[in-house]
Amino acid sequence: MDIKAEEVLDALRDRGAKTECDQCGSDKFFISEGDDRFVMHIPMTTNEDELPASHDTLPCVAIACGNCGYMRFYARTIIIEIVKKLRGDHA
């Protein structure tokens, strides 16, 4: 599903997420748009001595503060569901 950067921020606001940076207090966030470039896949493993398989990842939406660069990560699956609701897409 293609999601615009502003839709990610709208989804977070809809759920009451803080709109200012935890580190510097700025309200300017950066999300790279298009082709899921703002989606990161965080490796998951139960054993810190082993590298995870390529499919053992947690897809996350990454946003960064435009002032200090502090980054936050949100579960992409949840963001998609919120965006669908806000769009009125019940499929």
DRENKOL-264323 format. One record per residue (C-alpha): residue in three letters; y, z negated, x negated. Coordinates in nm, 4 decimals. Each point is the difference from the previous one (the first is absolute). Layout:
BEGIN
('ALA' (Y Z X));
...
***
This chain:
BEGIN
('MET' (0.0000 0.0000 0.0000));
('ASP' (0.3386 0.0989 -0.1371));
('ILE' (0.2427 -0.2912 0.0080));
('LYS' (0.3678 0.0171 -0.0883));
('ALA' (0.1590 -0.2668 -0.2174));
('GLU' (0.2327 -0.1104 0.2797));
('GLU' (-0.3031 -0.0450 0.2297));
('VAL' (-0.1522 -0.2407 -0.2522));
('LEU' (0.3182 -0.2071 -0.0014));
('ASP' (0.0207 0.0179 0.3820));
('ALA' (-0.3611 -0.1224 0.0220));
('LEU' (0.0761 -0.2944 -0.2264));
('ARG' (0.3144 -0.0887 0.1949));
('ASP' (-0.1953 0.0256 0.3274));
('ARG' (-0.2360 -0.2701 -0.1246));
('GLY' (0.2781 -0.2255 -0.1260));
('ALA' (-0.0472 0.0636 -0.3723));
('LYS' (0.2878 -0.1077 -0.2218));
('THR' (0.2451 0.2800 -0.0686));
('GLU' (0.1393 -0.1408 -0.3218));
('CYS' (-0.1552 -0.0092 -0.3467));
('ASP' (-0.1838 -0.3208 -0.0905));
('GLN' (0.1449 0.0105 -0.3504));
('CYS' (0.3634 0.1156 0.0217));
('GLY' (0.0821 -0.0063 0.3724));
('SER' (0.0879 0.3719 0.0209));
('ASP' (-0.0744 0.1823 0.3249));
('LYS' (-0.0452 0.3390 -0.1658));
('PHE' (-0.3640 0.1094 -0.0314));
('PHE' (-0.1466 0.3143 -0.1514));
('ILE' (-0.3027 0.1798 0.1405));
('SER' (-0.0952 0.3414 -0.1349));
('GLU' (-0.0624 0.2349 0.2938));
('GLY' (-0.2469 0.2814 0.0513));
('ASP' (-0.3626 0.0683 -0.0815));
('ASP' (-0.0862 -0.3704 0.0146));
('ARG' (0.1742 -0.0563 -0.3344));
('PHE' (0.0879 -0.3522 0.1082));
('VAL' (-0.3647 -0.0873 0.0640));
('MET' (-0.1687 -0.1898 -0.2796));
('HIS' (-0.3690 -0.0745 -0.0270));
('ILE' (-0.0536 -0.3469 -0.1414));
('PRO' (-0.3449 -0.0362 -0.1623));
('MET' (-0.2262 -0.2631 0.1539));
('THR' (-0.2933 -0.1671 -0.1687));
('THR' (-0.1911 -0.3242 0.0333));
('ASN' (-0.0714 -0.0158 -0.3725));
('GLU' (0.2953 -0.0085 -0.2378));
('ASP' (-0.2210 0.1282 -0.2835));
('GLU' (-0.0780 0.3280 0.1772));
('LEU' (0.2234 0.2925 0.0848));
('PRO' (-0.0027 0.0765 0.3721));
('ALA' (-0.1490 0.3220 0.1308));
('SER' (0.2607 0.2622 0.0849));
('HIS' (-0.0573 -0.0532 0.3731));
('ASP' (0.0414 -0.3795 -0.0204));
('THR' (0.3727 -0.0060 0.0568));
('LEU' (0.2455 -0.1440 0.2473));
('PRO' (0.2566 0.2622 0.1102));
('CYS' (0.3455 -0.1558 0.0009));
('VAL' (0.3527 0.1119 0.0717));
('ALA' (0.2230 -0.0903 -0.2933));
('ILE' (0.3719 -0.0616 0.0381));
('ALA' (0.2386 -0.0901 -0.2798));
('CYS' (0.3391 -0.1643 -0.0070));
('GLY' (0.2674 0.2572 -0.0826));
('ASN' (0.1974 -0.2648 -0.1875));
('CYS' (-0.2484 -0.1883 -0.2219));
('GLY' (-0.3257 0.1953 0.0407));
('TYR' (-0.2065 -0.2843 0.1457));
('MET' (-0.2999 0.1469 0.1835));
('ARG' (-0.1803 -0.0972 0.3196));
('PHE' (-0.3301 0.1309 0.1321));
('TYR' (-0.1093 0.0260 0.3635));
('ALA' (-0.3397 0.1020 0.1415));
('ARG' (0.0294 0.3688 0.0909));
('THR' (-0.2397 -0.0331 0.2955));
('ILE' (0.2238 -0.2580 0.1663));
('ILE' (0.3173 0.1999 -0.0700));
('ILE' (-0.1605 0.3094 0.1585));
('GLU' (-0.0903 -0.1947 0.3151));
('ILE' (0.3542 -0.1360 0.0325));
('VAL' (0.1516 0.3468 -0.0553));
('LYS' (-0.2308 0.1476 0.2657));
('LYS' (0.1131 -0.2688 0.2445));
('LEU' (0.3664 0.0629 -0.0768));
('ARG' (-0.0501 0.3758 0.0403));
('GLY' (-0.1770 -0.0573 0.3309));
('ASP' (-0.3179 0.1578 -0.1371));
('HIS' (-0.2952 -0.1787 0.1543));
('ALA' (-0.2688 0.2261 -0.1450));
***
